[in-house]
């Protein structure tokens, strides 16, 4: 199912939602008539909705699904059984939240037809049940199901907050019964309309139609007792049953019942009519009104047509009567019925010529036809005139809010009004016109009151209605503004208006008269640009938006005399003897003076020529009567033309030696220096205070040039020369070895050089060109060349070269590490002969070799592993063909 909530005027959708389960089918219409066909045209509606006091939407329906959404506070959270259960739901006003959801039923089929709220805000529900175990509370009027498995009616009261079932009772007989509609009176007594095929009780002293198929009962607020009951409708033995569609308890406690024939092919008959019945001819519809407590029949009438004989397609045919299919229809508290039905008739009783359609508009088959075989919808409104007076709602000819003087014409859709009394709430005389006109002349909020009276109505002879009228009376603002004079050059200026009689509804409108000067405004204050406009208009109004107002306007004049003074010439750097032309932007009419005046061509001119002899700041002052003096300054810096020679620390150096260049005459007039050292190296520096260092990597006489860059004066260059001398060549050869006791070696300079040698010195103290060496050691030769003694030193290492290195153990286990015994570290570079023998502990030779490039002993004899232990080796070696050495020792074979 779906629920949709529209605005009162139908123009917008407030909220809508689907609601239901997925595991079963929702139920359409179920009532005590289970057969289909024609008798199935009129069924009790399966859905009914109402609103609570907060505008939330509440409803009842039926479902066979077991997963219908329920709330945490449901009085029955699970499906009870049978074909379906009743469902009670509550939604918020925009259908976005489920406030309440609960099943209602027993283990057999159950349905819910009607939902209302009592005066305590509790939910009252009625319907039908086949369940003998339908939930019934203690002390109920009828605690057990009287129908023994057939349909029975029920009424239940639920707390919408806690969700609990507060009260419930069966209602019925031994035959089929159902409760279809509810009404609640001011004492929370519950009026129940239902259908019965049994002997439903009739109270003493009531108007009743015994043996009929409709009952109306009044129950106590607690549902513990039946206070009064009667019977209406069609005879239970008739060919058709009475199907109730409407039920109302009006403002005077009259009871209204309306309905139609269950079988729309058969009209109702023998229904009671009042003398003033609208229609006495039997038809499908019948309405009645009963006195309070069912004391008597006030009104009864037929309505509609049961059958029509019409011409269709040239043939005379009989069309069936009126029916509703499924639906619930409304009566308002004043006893006015609103109903729409499906009708086959060409014309309907009571249809007026001014109606939207006075006849069935289905298309005719032939132009001579009087009807068609088809249906159209007819809607009618039926007023019983039994509920007494109703003052309705007060309406006004225009908005209920206005400004004095404010004229309004008042009216109201009253009901049964005989006299009118209008009190306008402002102390003026009352009016007895039905639709008076009144003018309010003073501001205020007025409570309008309408009282109506009728001596002839059955009840409620008096009724009243209320409304509120709001009147405003705006006052003309009294404002003061001031003109102003501006000496400064401003882009923003604050203007203000003073209001002598401020009010909460004052509005301010600022305007630039010539356009472009208004920046922003906020109430009585505005921010303007006087450079764009000097005329501004302010309008102040006492306004009630959308209704009325009074306003006043004034103008503010700005005498704008800005002191514009701007020295366009920036701070300037010049070389001594230069001239600076000043450029100044300023306002005409001011007096201007330059200071200091020295070197200024005209101290009162805006654009003089200035010839400074030294750096100085020149100030230009602007003077105008009535305004403060203003001044701006510009600085002219002067560079002196002074020499800038450089000084070198040495002018004769060896290659690689650092030379220091200093500038004793440097000062702040210099911006940078460009050095050219003559050896393809140059350097630009702005550091004029610290020395510059340079070294040459080539011999020769190198010209050095310095270009001095001044801030303003032309560049100046300075030159000098640096003599650079080379180092002599020295080479003692590669490091070598020496065997003590063998021949001596001689060291000498192996390099060839054309330079003039000044002196030669060895680290041994010798000064000759050759040095005899008989001992290992480190030897150096230093050679100095002319003319300044640039010297070069070379070093050679002589090592001992007369022995071999023999290991003392080995592990022939095949891991690739130390698997062989051999004196591999042969340190002698002059080994000329070698032999080695290995002996076991019994003196047996088990290995011998004279090869220096072999792998040595692998710990085997004749390919058999020798046991671990200590073995003896003998080694003979000859060095350089003349020196013999002999080695004997032990080596350990480790297994």
Secondary structure, 3 states (H helix, E strand, C coil): CEEEEECCCCCCEEEEEECCCCCCCECCCCCCCCCCHHHHCCECCCCEEEECCCCCEEEEEEECCCCCCCCCCCCCCCCCCCCCEEEEEEECCCCCCEEEEEEECCCCCEEEEEEEECCCCCEEEEEEECCCCCCCCCCCCCCCCCCCCCCEEEEEEECCCCCCEEEEEEECCCCCEEEEEEEECCCCCEEEEEEECCCCCCCCCCCCCCCEEEEEEEECCCCCCEEEEEEEEEECCCCCCEEEEEEEECCCCCEEEEEEECCCCCCCCCCCCCCCCCCCCCCCEEEEEECHHHCCEEEEEEECCCCEEEEECCEEEEECCCECCECCCEEECCCEEEEEEEECCCCCCCCCCCCCCCCCCCCCCCCCCCCCCCCEEEEEEEECCCCCCECCCEEECCCCEEECCEEEEEEECCECCCEEEEECCCCCCCECCCCCEEEECCCEEEEEEEEEECCCCCCCCEEEEEEEEEEECCCCCCEECCCEEECCCCCCEEEECEECCCCCCEEEEEEECCCCCEEEEECCEEEECCCCCCEEEEEEEEEECCCEEEEEEEEEEEEECCCCEEECCCCEEEECCCCEECCEEECCCCEEEEECCCCECCCCCCCCEECCCCCEEEEEEEEECCEEEEEEEEEEEEECCCCCCCEECCCEEECCCEEEEECCCCCCCEEEEEEECCCCCEEEECCCCCCEEEECCCCEEEEEEEEEEECCCCCEEEEEEEEEECCCCCCCCCCEEECCCCCCEEEECCCCCCCCEEEEEECCCCCCCEEEECCCEEEEEEEEECCCCEEEEEEEEEEECCCEECCCEECCCCCCCCCCECCCEECCCCEEEEEEEEECCCCCEEEEECCCCCCCECCEECCEECCCEEEEEEEEEEECCCEEEEEEEEEEECC
